[in-house]
């Protein structure tokens, strides 16, 4: 007679892991709702700034909700795309954050939701230039305790050691988003190398200039010392 296996430990593991991931997901979704709130508030502030100037300014702050997990912010010639991933992730064992005392005290703190911040050229969407490239300039990780840290370029790069101290709030998200806008504004479109552009196919020339399928990106084909290690 085969003895029944007691699966209580298995069921406990499944329920605990599911509960943990659900808690992280809810924190991340709440954070993304705060991102939307911060951006819409910035848009309203810009409208007041425009009214105060007495002129209709050519540069607009235009926020657009694109479904539950995406928000686009257009300003000048740029778009910042904020996208929440619907899944929860754990960091690889080799990641620096796994060596912090905060994670070593409780390994479940390493499970995080993520909000990605991408920078695209606005004309890429306006003229449907599907070959153009965007850049991931930062990503916000949020855990079960609503603590966060950022991986990103320059102004957006925070230390992993702050993970155990930084609590995600409306104010902290505004600081992050303002930094992302400043970084994007100073991240200029540069002319691609001549050798990269000297050959163009007949079908590309026959297309309209606006939809020509030659890639455009802010740093396409370039490598800068200043970008290394970011």
N, C-alpha and C positions, 0 to 999 in steps of 0.2 A: 504494500500500500504506500502510495506516494504522499509524503507529508506536505501539507500546504505551506507555502512560503509566506512569512509575515512581511507584507509590503508597507508597513506603517512608516518606516524610515524613508522609503521612496516617496510616499505621498507627502510626508512632511517636507522633504526637500523641494518637491515640485511646488507646493503651496507657498513656502517661504520665498523661493526664487521669484515666483510670479508676483507675489505681494511686493517684493523689493522693486522689481522692474516697473510695476504699476505705479508705485510711489514716485519713482524717478521720472516716469513719463508725465505724471500729473504736475510735478514741479516744473518740468521743462515746458509743458504747454502753458502753464501759468506765466512763466518767464517770457514766452513768446507773445502772449497777450500783452504783457507789459512793454515789450519791444514795440508792438503796434501802437500802444498808447503814447509812448515817448515820441515816436515818429510823427504821429498825428498832432501832438502838442507842438513839436518843432515847426510843422507846416503852418499851424495857427500863429505861432510867434513870427514866422516869416511874413505872413499876410499883414500883421500889425506893423512890422518893420517897413513893408512896402507902402502901406497907407501913410505912415509917418514921413516917408521920404517925399511924398507928394507926387510921385511918378509911378507909372506902371513899369516895374523892372522887367528886363528881358529874361532874367534867370528866375525860374520857378522851383518851388519845393512841391513836388507832386507825389503823394503817397497813394499806392494802389494795393488793395488786398487781392491776392490771387489764390483763392481757396483757403483752407484751414491752416496750411503749413508754409505759406509763402507771402511775403510782402515786398513790394518794390518801391524804392524811393528814387525819384528822378530829380536831379538838380544839375544845372548847366549842361554839359555834354556827357554826363555820367549817370549810370544807374547803379545803386547799391541794392542787391537782392539778398534779403534775409530769408533763410530757409531752415525750418526745423525738420530734423529727421524724425520719423515716426518710431524708430527703434531705439533701444537702449544698448549701450556698448560698455565693454570693460577694456581697460588699457592692457597692452602686452606687458609681460613681466619685465621686459627690457626698458620700458618707458620710465623716464626720470621721476614721474609723479609716484610710481610704485615704490620708490625708495624713501619717500617722505614719512616722517613719524605719524602724520595724520592718517595715512593709509595703513601703515603697519599696525596701528592700534585697532583698526576695524577694516578688514578687507572689503566689506560691502560698500564702503565709501568710494571705492574705485569704479562702481557702476554709474555711468553718466548718460544723460541725454545730451544732444548737441544741436546748437544753432549755428549754421554756417553763414558767413558774410562774403558775398561775391561782388566783384566790381566788373561791370561791363560798360562798353561805350554805348551811349544812348542810340546812336545812329545804327548800330548793329541790329537793334530791334525795329527801329523805324523803317529801315530799308530791307529788312529780312535778309541780312547778310549772314547766312547760316554757317559760314566757315570762320567767322570771327571768333576770337577767343576771349574768355573772361578770366579773372584771377581770384582765387580764394585768398582774401586778405586777412581773414581771422575766423576763429571758431570758438564758441563759448560752450564750456562743459559744465553741466549742472548735476549735482548728485542728490541723494535721498534727503540730505540735511539742508538742501537749498544753498549749499556752498558752491562756489564756482571758481574756475580759472580760465585763462584765455591763451590759446596759441595763435600767434599772428605776427604781422609785420610791424616793426618799429613801435609806434605809439600804442599798438594793440597787444604787444607782448608782455604779459605779466609773469612774475615768478611762480613756479610751482609751489614753493614754500608758503605762498599766501592762500593756498587752497583751503586750509583749515581755519582761516580767519575771515575770508571774504564771503559775506552773505549777499545774495542777489537781491537788490532792491530797485525801486524806480530810479533813485539817484545814481546808483552804480551803473545801471543800464544806460542812463542818459550820458554818463561820462564815456562809456564804451562807444556809443553811437556817434557822439560828437567827435571822438578820436578817429573813428572810421571815416567820417565825412572829411575831416581835415587831411587824413592820409590820402584819400581818394583825390581830393582837390589838388594836392601837391604831386600826385602820381601822374605825370604828363604823358601824352601820346608822342612818341618819338618816330622819326622817319625810319622805315626799315632799311637795311643795307641794300645798296644798289644791285649787287649781284643776285640778291634774292628776288628782285622785282623785274629783272631785265627780260625774262621770258614770260610771255602771256599767250595762252591758247586762243585760237580763233573764236571758239564758242564763248569765251569770256569777254572778248572785245565786242562780240555781237550782242551780248547782254547789255542792258542799260547800265550806265555808269554807277547808278546807286546800288544795283544788285550784283555788281561784279564779284566773282567768287574768289578773289585774291584775299587771303587772310589779312585781317587788321587786328592788331593788339598793341597795348601800350608799350610792351617790351619785346615784341616779336623779333626773334633773330639776334637779340642783344644779350650780352652778359656783362653786368657791371660789378665792380668791386664793392660798391655800396650795397648791393643786393645780397652779397654773399654772407651766409651766417644768419640771415633774417628768418 
